[in-house]
């Protein structure tokens, strides 16, 4: 088989376009120069197809989106530049081949078009995550078709395997292609950035760029997930797919700037050989899960055992006899929360006890959080290794006034007749009593401007990977 591939990481800041930047773009001239250098290099390669992986098309929690019209178009009207417009033909042959190979590897994809996206109130369009990198290519070369991919919130291993599927499809069709991973790095580099500043932003950018230069796939997969979440990035998943397409690789950093509080990294990368990195990554994943469970207390261990048993046996497990006495004898309200890559995946609980023991409460609420939270599709068994579980043991609710509330310390229950809403304490993004009450009322369907009853409670929080409970 003869095929040719080049690989690039490119950012997508709208301000880099003169019609939007209006002179401000000169502050990231190094980024502009690096993107133009990539455009010139691609023009010399003359690829048949450019595969672009973007974070800003329709993102699904359980699938990678592949655009499957004959063409795709878009503009930057959302950013005040509707005249910056692009229309490209889609390489449907390669797109379908990628989908077929991904299916063989049990990687979920969804083929999107105008009619499909109407059901989600989304337009079928070329998003800015794809349009802006391609804008620089089009300055030098336009004789190509495109494969437009929006990553999904799949596991890192699945995203890596999807990248492998891309490369295999290109090889099977003997294509000359370019793959572009579109993504900005941290959005939290300064107080002037689009997100609140975090020192983890600089840590994330420096770390991932150093690993990309050295070609250390394993280290990228083993980056601290809390640091990744804290960085507020949008390029990590694009990079994971690119890694799968490259195999063993090395990178060349062309430019890095964080002028506007967002990290813009521009890189060219080279595949060295097809080595079996996937098996190493899978082994690492198993070892990390074992370590997390080992460093968890019996509350969250029971929640995970409950889910594992339910998926294997199709029914709730019996209460184990080897639990601490307080779990077998005491009764309390319990909430079980499931997160996947930092995003809530399910949360169900009881504010008063409904079972004979805390243990029974955990067993049943863990299952309900996985399969009965109406906000999410049911959790699948294959997701279990990627879930982070927390268990909150609630104190008995007590009536309270607004002055007695503190969203960091107390959870809140609001009620009005039969309507009732609960919000746990110490939740990300909720810093004021007003916020806490408004959200709790919204959950209950209560008008927050009218009278309602308030109760407060504390929680004993048990988090997977942390042996000591955090009491709120």
N, C-alpha and C positions, 0 to 999 in steps of 0.2 A: 504494500500500500504506500502511496506517495501522498502526503498531505503536508501543509505548512501552517504553523501557528505562531502568533506573537501575542504577548500578554502585557496588559497595562493596568495600573491603578490610577484613576483620575477623579478629581473632585467635581462638584457641580454647584459652585456658588453663583447665584443669579447676578450678584454685583460685579462679576467678572465681565459681563456683557456690557459694552459701552452705553447702549441705549438704556440700561438700568443703572449702571454705576455712575454715569454722568460725570466722569473724571475721577471718581473715587477708586476705580479699578486700578489706577496706576500704583496704588498702595500695595497691590499684590502682583507686581510686574513679574516677579520670579515665577509665580504660578502660571501666568499667561505665557511667558517664554517657554516654560517646560511643556505646557499643553500644545503649543505650536510646534515644538520639537517633535512631539509624538505624531502630530498631524503630518509633518514632513516625512517622518519615518514610515508611516502607514502608506503615504502616497508612493513611496519607492517600492513598497512591498506589493502594492496593487491587489489587495485581497478581494475575493469574490463576495465575501460576507463578513460583516462585523457583528459579533455577538456582544450585546450590552446587557449587563446585570445591574438593575436599578433598585433602590429602596423606595421609590416614590410612585410606582404604579399601584395597582390594587394588591394590597398585602393580605394574604389569607393565613389564618393560624395553622392550617393543616395541609397546605398545598403551595407549590410554586406555580406562579401564573405565567403562561406562555401566550403571547399575542398571535392570533391566527386569522386575521383578515389578510387580504392580498396586499394591503398597504396600511401604513399608520402615519398620522400627522399630528402636529401639535405646535403651540406657540407659547410665548412667555407673557401672555396677557395678564395672568395672575400677578405678575410682577411689574405691570405697567408698560410692557413692551410687546403689544400684540403683533407688531410687524416683524418680530423675530420669529419666523415660521419655518417649518420643515415638514416635508412629506417624503416618506421612504417606502420602497417596496420591501415586503417581508419575504424572507427565504422560507417558504412553507415546507419545502422538502426537508431542510435541515431541522426546522422547528418540530415537525412531526417525528423525525427520526430520534431527536432528543427525547421527546415524550415517550416514544415506544421503548427505548432503552432504559429510561428512568422507571417505567412500569415494570420491566423485567427485574429491576433491582428493588422493587417495592417502595419506590420513592413517589409520593403522591404529587401529581401535577394537575393543573386545570387549564384547559384551553379557553381563552377569553376572546370575545368579540363584542360588537355593539349590542346585540340582543341580550347576550349573557349579562353584561354589566348593567343593563337597564334595571335588572332585579335588585341591584345593590346601589342604585342611584349614583352610578359612576359613569363617566364618559370613557369611551375607548379612545385613548389619545397617547401621543408621545409625551411623557412626563418630563419635567425639567432635569430629573436625574439622568435621563438618557440624552435629552436634547442638547444640554450644555456641553458635555464631552464631545458629542458628534458635531457640534458647531465648529470646534477646532479642527476636526478631521475634514469637514466640508470646505474649509478654507484652502485645502491643498488637494483633496481627492473626493470625488462624488460617485464614482462608478462602482457602487457596491449595493448589496441588499442587506437587510438587517434581521437579526433574531432578537426580539425584545422580551426580556425575562425580568420578572419582579420576584425577588426572593420571598419565601414564606417563613413563618416562625417555626420551622422544623428544627430538629436537633442538629448540633454541629456535625455529627457523623453523617446524617442524611444530606445536609448541604454539601459536604465534601464528596459524598457518593454521587450527588447530582452533577457536580463538576466533572467527575470521572465519566459520567454519561455523556456530557457535552463533548468531551474529547473523543470518546469512542464513536459517537455519531459522525463527527468531522472526519475521523480516520476512515470509517466505513464508506463515506461518500467521496473520499479523496479530495477534500476541499482545501482551498487556500483561505484561511480565516484569521481574524484578529478577535481576541476576547478582551473586553474592557470591563473591569469591576469598577462601577461608579459608586463613590461613597466619600462623604466628608468624615473627618475624624472627630475629636471631641468638640462639642458645642459649648463647653464650659471652661474656656481658657481664661476668661477675664470677666470682670463685673459688667462690662459693656456687651457681652455676648448675648445670644438669644435665650440661653438658659442661665440659671443661677450659677455663679462661679463655684468650681470645685478644684482643689489641688490635684485630685485624681485625673483631671483632664490632661495635664501635661504628662503625668505618669503614663497614661494610656498611650498617648501619641508617641512618646519617645520609645516605649517598650515595643509596640507593634511594628513601628518602622525599623527598629534595630533587628527584630526577628525576621522581617521581610527581606532586609538586606542580606542577612546571614543564611537565609533559606531554612529557618528552623520551624517547620510545620508543627512539630510536637509542642514546642514552647508556646506557639500561638494558641493552640487548643487548650493549653494548661494555664493560660492567663486567668487571673483572679476575676471571677464572674461579677463580683460586687464592684470591682474597679471598672469593669466594662460598663455596667449599668450606670455607675456614678459619672462616667465620662460623658454620657449623653451623645453617643456617636450614632452614625447611620451607615457606616461602611463595613462593620465587622462581618456581617453575614455575606455581603458581596465578596469579601476577601476569602471567606471559607470556601465558597463555590470555586473561586479562582484557584485556590490551592489544590482542590480536587482535580481540576483540569490540568494542572502543571505536573503533579507528582513531585519528585525531587527538583529543587529550583534554586536560583540565586536572584537577588534583586539589585537594581541600580536606582538609588534615590536621586531624582532629577531636581526636586524642589520640595521645600516644606515651609509654610508660613501660617501664622496664627493671628494675623493683623486685626481681624474683626471679631476675635473671641472664638473663632472656629478654626480647627486644624485642617489645612489643605495639603495633602500629600500627593505628589505626582511621582510615579515610578514606572520604569520599564522592568520587566521580569523575564527570565529565561528558564525554560524547562531543561533540566540536565539529563534525567533518565526516569523511566517508569519503575520506581522502586515500590515495594509493598509497604507503604506507610499506613495504609488503612488498618491492617491487622494490629499494628502498634497502637494506633489511636483507639481502637476498640478495647484493647487490653487496658489502656490507661483509663478509659471510661469506667470499666468494671472495678478497677482498683480504687478510683476516686469515690465511687458509690459505696464500696465496702468501708472505706475510711470514714465517710460521712455518717454511715449508720453506726459504726463503732463509736464515734464521738458524739452520739446522740443519747438522750436519756430515755427512760422506758415509756414516757408518754408519746413521743413522736415515733419511737420504734414500734409501738403498738398500732399507731395509725397506719404506718407503712405495711406492717404485717397484715392488717385488716384488708388493705387494698390488694395486696398480693394474693391473699387467700380468696378474696371475692372473685378476682379475675380467673383464678384457676378452678374454683369450685362452683362459682355462680350463686353463692349464698354467704351470709355473714358467718364469721368464725365464732367459735365459742370463746368465752373469756379464759385466758390462760391462768393456771394456778400459781405461777411463779412471779406474779406481780407484787409490788409493795402493797401493804395492807390498806393504805389510804386510797389506792385506786380501786380496791375490791369492796371497801366498806362505805367510803364517803360518796355523797351524791352532790352533783353540781351541774350548772349549765356549762356546756362545752362548745367551742367553735373550732372547726378544723379548716385551715386555709391551705390551698395548694397554689404554688407559683411555678411558672415555667419560664426560665431565662429572664427572671425579674418581673414577668407579667402575671397578673392574677389568672389562675386557670380554674378556680372553683373555691367557694367558701360557703359552708352551711353550718349552722349551729343552733343551739337551744339556750335561751337566756335563763331558763329554769330547768331543773333536772326532769327528764322524762323516762329515764331508765333506772334500774336498781343500783347502779354504781357508775362512777366516773369511767371505768374501763369500758362498760357497755356503751356509754355515751360516745366515747371516742371511736369505738368500732363502727357504730352505725353512722355517726356524723362524717367520718372519713369517706365512707361509701357514698353518702348523699352529696358531699362536696364534689366527688368525682363524676357522678352520673346524674345528679338531680338539680344542679344549679341551673336555673332557666336562662341565665345570661350566656352560657357557654354550651358548645356541643359536648357530649359525654367524653370523658377521658378514655383513651384506648390503652390497652395493656402495654404496648410498646413505648408509651410515654413515661412510664413509671421511673425509669432511671434518670430522667431529666426533670423530675418534679422535686421541688423543695417544700417540705411540709412543716407547718407550725400548728401547735395546739394551744388554745387559750382556755384556761379554767376560770370561770367567772365567779366572782363573789356574789352574794345575794344583793339584788338591786335595792337601793334606798331612794326615797323621794328626795328631790334636791331642787334648789333654786338656780337660776342662771349664774348667780354670783358664786355658787359653790362648785361650778364646773371648771375643768382644766383638761383640754383634749389630749395632753401629753400623759396625764395620770389616770383620768377616768374615761371609761366608755359611757355612752348615753343611750337611754331608751326614751323615745317620745311616744305619747299615746293620745288619741282623741276618739272616744267611743271605742269601736272595735278596731280602729286603725292603730297600728303599732309599728315603729321602726327602730332598729338598733344599729349603732355604730361602735365598733371597737376603739379602744384608745390607741394613741401613738401610731397613727397611720400617716404614711408619707403624703406630704402636701396639705395636710390639715393642721393648721397652726393656731386657729382662733376658735373660740366658742361659737361665734356666729356661723362660721363655716360648718362646724360639727353639727349644729342644730339644723341648719338648712339642708344638709345632705341627709340627715336622719329623717327629717320631715318629708323630703322628696321620696325617699325609699318607702315611706308609709303612705304616701298620697295625702299628706296633711299640708294645708296652707300655713306656712310658717309665720304669716302675719296675724293669724288668729290664735286663740288660746289653745294650749295643749299642755298635758301633764309631762313632767320630766322626772326620770330616775337616773341615778348614776351607779356605776359599779367599777370595781377594779378587776384586773386579770392577772393571773400567773401564767406567763407566756413561756412556752417550751418550743425552741427552734431547732430544727434538724442541724446537726453538726456542732451544737453548743450544749455541753453537758449541764450547765447551770441554768436554771429557769430565770427569766427576767420578770420581776414583779412590777406591775404598773400601779 
